[in-house]
Amino acid sequence: MASYVYVKSPDNENLWVLGELVATTKTNADVKFFNEVNSVDLSLYPNSELPRANVDPATSKLLIYPDLAKVPFLHEPGILFNLKERNRLGEPYSFCGGELVVAVNPYEWLNHKYTENIQKMYSNVLRDSIIGFEPHVYYTSSLCYQSLVKTGRNQSILVSGESGAGKTETVKILLRHVAYLSEMSSSTTTTTTNTNTNTNTNTTTNNNNIVKKIVDTNPLLEAFGNAKTVRNDNSSRFGKFIRLQFSSSQLVGSSCSTYLLEKSRVVSHSENERSFHIFYELLAASPIPFLSDHQDFNYLSSNIENEMAETIEGETNTERWAKTKNALALIDIAGEQLTTLVRALVTVLQLGNITFAEHDKNADASVVVGDGQLQNLTKIFGLDEEKLRQALTFRTLTTKGESFEVPLSMVDASSNRDAFAKELYARIFDWLVSEINANTSNVAAAELGWVGLLDIFGFESFKINRFEQLCINYTNEKIQQKFTLDIFASVVAEYASEGIPLDNIEYSDNASVLGLIEGRMGVINVLNEECVRPKGSDESFVFKLYATNNDDAEDSDLIQNKRFGKLDFGIKHYAGDVVYTGEEFVSKNKDSLPKSMVTISAKCSNTLISTVMGKSSSRSLQSSSKQRRGSGMNNNLVWSKFKSQLGGLMEALSTTETRYVRCIKPNMEKLPKVVDDESVIEQLRCAGVIAAVNVSRSTFPNRMLHEAVVEKFACCCDRETDVFNVKLILSKLLDQTAFEVGKTRIYFRKGMLEKLENIRLKKLGASAVKICAFFMMVVGRSVYRRILCQIVMMQTLGRRGVRRLEFKRLREAVVIVQGMARVKAAKELARGLKRGKAANVIVRNFGGRIKRCEARETFLKMKREVVVIQTMARRVAQQGKFKNLLHEHKEALKMENQVIMLQKKLEAKDAEMKEMAKSGGGEGSVSHSPGGGALMVESEHMLQYLRDENAKLKKANGALFGENNELKATNRRLEDANAGAGASFAALNQHAKQLTKMNMKITNEKESLHKKIHTVSLKSAEYREEMKMKHLVYMTEVQNRLIYQQTVNEVVEKICRRKGDAKYEKLKDSVKLLRDRANEKFNNGADAMDADLQSVKTPKRKKKEERTPDSRSSNDSIGSGSGSGSRIFLNNSAANSAFKENSKNSRNNFARGEGLYDNFANDKEKLSPEKRKSKSKSKSVERKVEGVQEDLKALGNVFSRIFGK
């Protein structure tokens, strides 16, 4: 029977391969993998033994276990292949005992795993009983809830893993399930209670609201604390510990604590990564007045357009901002407070736009470059520009009670700016967490206790590891220590339940690594000492670290390597060796803030910034006073704060019953059902799963059920042995100290199970030899019998062959005789057939020749007649052409003759001229000689031109002739087509007549509609003019009434100044009475104007009221006529300006009194042409104006009596 083992891949030592063990010696083993047998060196493996594979012997297939604790051979490759196969089958969760769940990120949402039925099924989990339950994180959350309700002890769940492993999503799943358990418990209590029904219902409703608020505020932490990294699009850049508070089994609140926010991401981030989500959500939101163009923010990537177009978990930045805004509204951050928060975030971005340059006169000083950016920052910040400039470029030194302003260099100014931006964002984040806690926490009502959910960053090891990685790995070391102790406690409990003695249980922990980090001369103290020292540096820190921990032992946790640089040091963590670079350790641990920026920010107009930075300023002053007194010098260092914070967390966890969820990222490509073996192995080490296995199996690495031992190793004993007595079987094969028999399992010490496997293999090998011998006997016997049967068969075939030959010879002779007889008969038949065929051929050939001759003569006769007809037709067709050609030819000959005659005359004339030139030589001859030569040349040119033109005309004539033939052919085709289209044309003509009738009908309807539209347009124009008139009249009346009211008020004031005179007291009463009357008229007039404007109905408004009688808005219908609302005079700037001007004129005319009435009369005269046009429609308005005139006349008389005297 084959035995299967795991071996390291020849190509990569970190990969494991499943193979079949063929043979083994003390130093080597032959293993078959990759379809060939390879020799494996056993010295490369622990204890010179190959890890056994959990394979079913019957089927030779891997056995898949939902609980890793039940795997017989539990080791690194066994865990890897078990998780790999479960992931391939769509099972992301695996148990590792009752306290640990391993969750592999499936990279797809498995709906069937998170239904309400599944949640309900896990609600009745019993403590330490996983029988009947598939591995799930619901088991962990339900177990915590049940333990909290039954025991009242606080519970905690630690979720860890690297970025992209699904920690945040796992925490959400756990939180929702705990909330579901609480809701189910409250609903059950409500249904079983018969009294106080209203109280129970209200409690359930409040509980549901609290649960909703707790779950729905989670996007806030994602928006402000998550960012896109190379490994994960939604990576948490901080750790959080959520306490779910319970009272009598019901969820009443929650509180959240955060750790190690990666605030350096605010000012810089790696390529293909992004800053925190909230910045991109703000840029994708609706335009904000104080928000500049996002391309100008230096803290964000230069490729901002592509980053804005990216989606996170299938959601755009705009959609995520809507969720964030809704979540902020849940904790009462909306309106002005939301604006303040957004301004604070924009301030962080705008700080990055402030750039510095060297001072012209001082190289150690700097100046702010680009006043526009500083002005923007000043506007958003709410500070004085010069004070802000001073704070950015100077630092304050305080010595002996005196303060000095020291200029900053360009590099220092930039560092201070970045430090302040990082701290400001961190303070905003802490403030947001406190606001969430204020709205969700309910410590007073949490009588029962709480369930803690810790979402912590996993162990990190990169090519370059810095201060942040050391803090993260220190945190994981502390958690791993607790994890190891918890696993050890569970192992002790298991051994006790199995009845195994607990003596000499050994296990390895990470206490030495923690001692190196937090010991008296550990990394923390050495770094803090270097930070406090005046001239402390990174190089000095690394030197002192090696000097104080100079241990050359091989098991030293501080790695000694001559290849390290001056700033490099290495630590042997539980998950592997990590090399750190000490660059910027001192500066990052100090994390000093510019005091001037902190002081000035505490006085800014932004209440959020002033609040969070004001607290920081007060804390810094207190700490500085303590430092001056000589105590607490290290309290403000980052590592000291973090150590204190981590200590509080571990102290809180130590009081709880803790369970663990380890998240695994299967591959870097984020593909479902794909596992990268090397990456998963590394994560299993970093997550502490391998360490947990080593602790649980330190004394007894292997364990098997009693039934499995009997089934597997009973074959190794004699027949007399009781095969059902497990202890007897093992005692005959092993020493008594090599194993322990528990109640349900057998526990084997290191190497003993492998020894049993070797004994079993030898026994099976001997049995296999006997089986092979028996099998060979059976095979030989079957071969002999088969040969004997073959010999008998061969003899039979030989005898049959002899008899068959005799039969063939007789049959051949008979066939020959029969053939000769059939040949003779066939010959006679062939002769007769031949004679008949010859006679038929003669008859057929003679008759056909006569017919062919007659047909040929008929054909030739018809051919001659056709030729004659064709000749006559061609002659008729060519007669016209021939006549035309003949005429043209005659004309051409005639032209040529004329040309020849003209040429001859010219030649004779030329000869005559030459003779005259020779004989006479007079003036006349001399004068005519050149003329004659020129004429001759000109004539020759003319002749040549005529010849060319004649040739061209001939050519054109030929082309026209060919074109004419083509046109004739085309004409014939068109005539044929026209004849064929006649019927179609008739049908189309009939259809056209019908369309014409329909067109006439539509035209008549169109004309009637045009008339109606014209009528409506005229009415609309009339209504529009009417509204303009009313608007103008109302405006004038309002102006005059306002003038009148102002004048009366001023008169009353002047009269009131003259107290004591009875005459003026009586006059004051009469004027006040007059003023009250005017105010009453004014108010009645305003209401009347409102009513008049509301009563005006344009055609459009009438139609709208007919369609919607309950319409609540009239501004849309009036907009076409008046262009404003019912109280248009209140928003008219022209009316206000006119009112001011008239008021000024009225005050100038107070001395005489009659100027008021004159001004009103002038205004009336100005408006009279407009009023005449609408006289019939504005009688009520004129009555109001006349009332105002009467009041003004009475007031004028009063003024005359007063001021005339």
C-alpha positions, 0 to 999 in steps of 0.5 A, a space after each residue: 500500500 502506497 504511502 504519501 509524503 510532502 517534499 520541498 520543490 526542487 525549484 523553490 525550497 519554500 514550496 511543498 509538493 505531494 509525492 509517493 514514498 517509494 523507498 527510504 534509507 537513513 540518509 535518503 528517500 526515493 519519492 515519486 513526484 512530477 511523474 518521476 522518482 527523485 532522490 530526497 536528502 533527509 538531512 534537509 528535513 526536521 528529525 530527518 523525516 519527511 512530513 506525512 500526508 493525510 491521504 485516504 489509503 483506499 482512494 489515494 486522495 487527500 483527506 480534507 478536515 474542517 478542523 485542523 486540530 483533527 488532522 493526524 499529521 499536522 504540520 506546515 504542508 498539511 495545513 497548507 494543502 488542507 486550506 488549499 483544497 477547502 478553498 477550491 471547494 468554496 469553503 473559506 473557513 477552517 477551525 483550528 480547535 475551538 479558539 481559532 478560525 482561519 478565514 481565507 479570502 474567497 474574493 467573491 461574495 458567497 451569499 449562501 454563507 451569510 443568509 438569515 437561516 445560517 445566522 439563526 443556525 449558529 445562534 445556538 452554539 454550545 461552548 467548546 462543541 463544534 460537532 455538527 457545525 461547519 467552520 464559520 466566523 458565526 461560530 466565534 461570534 455566537 460563542 462569544 455572545 452565549 458566553 457573555 450572556 451566561 457567564 457575564 465575563 467580557 469577550 473579545 475576538 482578535 482579527 488579524 492578517 495582512 492587507 487584503 486578507 479581508 480583516 475589515 469585512 470579517 469584522 463587519 460580518 462578526 458585528 452584524 451577527 452579534 447585532 443579529 443575535 441581540 435583535 433575535 434575543 430581544 424579539 424572543 423576550 418580547 414575544 414571551 412576555 405578556 405584560 408591559 407590551 409597550 415597554 418591550 416594543 420601545 426597547 426593541 425599537 431603540 435597540 434596532 436604532 442603536 444597531 443600525 447606528 453602530 453598523 451604518 457609522 462604519 463607513 466613516 472609519 473606512 473613509 477617514 482611515 482606509 486607503 488604496 495600496 498595492 495589495 488592497 484597494 480598501 486597506 485599513 491604515 489603522 487598528 481599531 478595537 470596537 467594544 459592543 456594549 450589552 445590557 441584559 443580552 441586548 446591544 445598547 451601544 459601542 465604543 471604538 479605540 484606534 491605534 497607529 493611524 498611518 498619518 504619513 500617508 497624508 503627505 506622501 504615498 507610494 506609486 500606484 497608491 492613494 491617500 485616504 479615501 475622504 480626500 477623493 470623496 470630497 473632490 468628487 462631491 458637489 462644488 464647494 465654495 472654498 475648495 480649489 481645483 483638485 489638480 493643485 493639491 500637491 499632497 495628492 498624486 499628479 495622476 489625479 484624474 485617473 485616481 478620481 475615475 477609480 472605483 473602490 469595491 465597485 463604488 465611485 467616489 461620488 457614491 462613497 461620499 453620499 454614504 459618508 455624508 449619511 453616516 455623518 448625519 447619523 452622528 449629528 454632523 451636518 449643516 454648519 458642523 459638516 462645513 467646518 469639518 470639510 474646511 478642516 480637511 481642505 486645510 490639510 490639503 491646502 497646506 501641501 500647496 505652500 512651498 518655500 524657497 531660500 531667503 535672498 540674504 540668509 541661506 538658513 532662512 526661508 520665504 513662502 513662495 506663491 502668495 496666492 496659495 498662502 492667501 487661500 490657506 489664510 481664507 480657509 484657515 481663518 487667520 491673519 496672513 502675516 501671522 501665518 507666514 511668520 509661523 510657517 517660516 520661524 520657530 520659537 525658542 524659549 530659554 530662561 523665560 525668554 522667547 526667540 524667533 529663529 528662522 527656519 531653512 527651506 527643508 526645516 520649513 517643509 518638514 514643519 509644514 508636513 508634520 503639522 498637516 499630519 498631526 492635524 489630520 490625526 487630530 481630526 480623525 481622533 475627534 471623529 472617533 470621539 464623536 462616533 463614540 459619543 453617539 454610540 457609546 452607552 457605558 452607563 447602561 452596559 450592565 452585562 459587559 462587552 464583546 470586543 472586536 479587534 481589527 489589527 494589522 498583521 505582521 509586516 516584512 518588506 524589502 525596506 522596513 521602517 519605524 512603522 513596521 517595527 511598531 506593527 510587528 511589536 504589536 503582533 508580538 504582544 498579541 502572539 504572546 497572548 495567543 500562545 498562552 491561550 493556546 497553551 491553556 487550551 492544550 492543558 485543558 485538552 490534556 486534562 479532559 483526556 486524562 493525560 498527565 501534565 508533567 514536562 509539557 514544553 513549548 516555545 514562546 516569544 518572550 525573548 523577542 519581547 524582552 529585546 524590544 521592551 526590556 531594560 536595554 531593549 529597542 524602546 528604551 535605547 531609542 527613547 534615550 537617543 531621542 532625549 539626548 540633545 544630539 541623538 541620531 539614527 546611527 548612534 541608536 543602532 550602534 547603542 542597540 548592538 552595544 547593549 545587546 552584544 550576544 554572540 549566541 546563535 539563539 540571540 534574537 538580535 541578528 548579527 550580520 557583517 553585511 548590514 549597513 550602519 543603520 541596519 539591524 535585524 530581529 528574529 520575530 516569531 514569524 521570521 527574521 526582519 531587517 529594519 533600517 534605522 533611518 528617521 527612527 529618531 525623528 519619527 519617534 519624536 514626532 515634534 510639532 512646530 509650537 508656533 503653528 500649534 499656537 496660531 491654529 488654536 486661535 483660528 476661526 475654524 472651531 474644529 481646528 481650534 478645538 483639537 489643536 487647542 487641546 494639543 497646545 495645552 497638553 504640550 504646555 503641561 508636558 513641557 512643565 513636567 519636563 522642566 521639573 525633571 519627570 516624564 521626559 519620555 512621555 511625549 515620544 511616539 513609542 512611549 505613547 504607543 506602548 502605553 496605549 498597547 499596554 492598556 489594550 493588552 490589559 483589557 484583553 487579559 480580562 476577557 475570554 479571547 478568541 481568534 480569527 486569522 485572515 489569509 490572502 490566497 493570491 496577489 491577483 485577487 482571483 477566486 479559488 486560486 492559492 499561491 502556496 509560498 504567500 500562504 505559507 508565509 502568512 500562516 507563519 506571520 499569523 501564528 497558525 504554525 506557532 499555534 500548531 507547534 505549541 499544541 503539538 510540542 509534547 505530543 505532535 501527533 494524535 489519533 482516535 482509538 478507532 483510527 489506530 485500530 483500523 490502521 495498525 492492528 495489522 502489525 500484531 500477531 493473530 493472538 493479540 486482541 486487535 480491539 485493545 489499543 493499548 495492547 497493540 501499541 505496547 507491542 509495537 512501541 515503548 510505554 513512554 512513546 505514547 499516552 492513551 487518552 479517553 478518546 485519542 492516542 497521543 504520540 510523542 515526536 517521531 513515534 507515529 512515523 516509526 509506527 508508519 515504518 513498521 506498518 510499511 514493513 508489515 505491509 511489504 511482507 504481506 505484499 510479497 506473499 500476495 505477489 507470490 500467490 498472484 504469480 502462481 495464479 497467473 502461471 496456472 492460467 498461462 499453462 491452461 491457456 497454452 494447453 487449450 491453444 495446442 488442442 485448438 492447433 491440432 483441430 485446425 490442422 485436421 480441418 485444413 487437410 479435409 478442406 484441401 480435398 474438398 477444394 480440389 473436388 469443388 474446383 473440378 466441378 466448377 470447371 465442367 459447369 463453366 465450359 457448359 455455360 460458355 457454349 450456351 453463352 456463345 450461341 446467345 451472343 451470336 443472335 444478339 449481334 445479328 439483331 443489333 446490326 440490323 437495328 443499326 442499319 435501319 436507324 442510320 438510314 432513316 436518320 440521314 434522310 431526316 437530317 438532309 431535309 432539316 439541313 435544307 430548311 435551315 439553309 433556306 431560312 438562313 439565306 432569307 435572314 441574311 437578306 433581311 439583315 442586309 436590307 435593314 443594315 442598308 437602310 440604317 447606314 444610308 443616312 450615315 453614308 449620306 452624312 459622311 459623304 457630305 462631310 467628305 465632299 466638304 472636306 475635299 472642297 476645303 482642301 481644294 480651296 486651301 491648295 488653290 490659296 496656297 498656289 496663289 500665295 506661292 505665285 504671289 511670293 514668286 512675283 514679289 521676289 522677281 519685283 525685288 530683284 528687278 526694281 528695288 524701289 521704295 514700293 517693293 522694299 516696303 511690300 516685301 516684308 509684308 508679303 513674307 509675313 502674309 505668307 507665314 500667316 497663311 501657312 499658320 492659318 492653314 495648319 490651324 485649319 487642318 488641326 481643327 478639321 482633325 479635331 472635328 473628325 475625332 469629335 464627330 467619331 466620338 459623338 457617333 459612338 455616343 449616339 449609338 450608346 444613347 440609342 441602346 439606352 433609349 431602347 432599354 428605357 422604353 422597355 423599363 417604361 413599359 414595365 413601370 406603367 402599371 406601377 405608375 397607375 397605382 402610385 398615381 391613385 395613392 398620390 391622389 389619396 395623399 393629396 386629399 389627406 394633405 388638404 385636410 391637414 392644411 385646413 386644420 393647420 390654418 385653423 390652429 394658426 388662427 387660434 394661436 394668433 388669438 391666444 398670442 394677442 390675449 397674452 400680449 394684452 395681459 402682459 401689458 396690463 401686468 406691466 401697467 399694474 406693476 408700474 402703478 403699484 411701484 409708484 404708490 409704494 414709493 409715495 407711501 414710503 416717503 409719506 411714512 418716513 416724513 411722518 416719522 421724522 415729524 414725530 421725532 422732531 415734535 417729540 424733541 420739544 417736550 413740555 409745551 402743551 401746544 406741541 403735545 397736542 400737535 404730537 398726538 394729532 400727528 401720531 394719530 395721522 401716522 397710525 391712520 397712514 400705516 393702516 392704509 399702507 398695510 391695507 394697500 399692500 394687502 390689496 396689491 397682493 390680492 390684485 397681483 394674485 387675482 391676475 390670471 394670464 392664459 398660461 396660468 388659467 390653463 395650469 389652474 384648469 389642469 391642477 386646481 390645487 397648485 400651490 405656486 403662482 410664480 411660474 404663471 406670473 413669470 411670463 407677464 411680470 417676471 417676479 413674485 407677488 411682492 415684487 416691490 420688496 426686491 426691486 433695487 430701482 424702487 429702493 433707490 427712488 425711495 432714498 432719493 425722494 426721502 432726501 428731497 423730502 427732508 430738504 423741504 421739511 421747512 416749508 411743508 408744501 414740498 411733499 405735495 409738490 413732489 407727489 404731484 410731479 410723480 403723478 404727472 410723470 405717471 399720468 400718460 401710463 395711467 391713461 392707457 389703463 384708466 378703466 382697469 385701475 380705478 381702485 388704484 387711483 382711489 388709493 392715490 387720491 387718499 394718499 394725496 389727501 393725507 399729504 395735503 392735511 400733513 402739509 397744512 399741519 406743517 404750514 401752521 407749525 413752521 409758518 409761524 
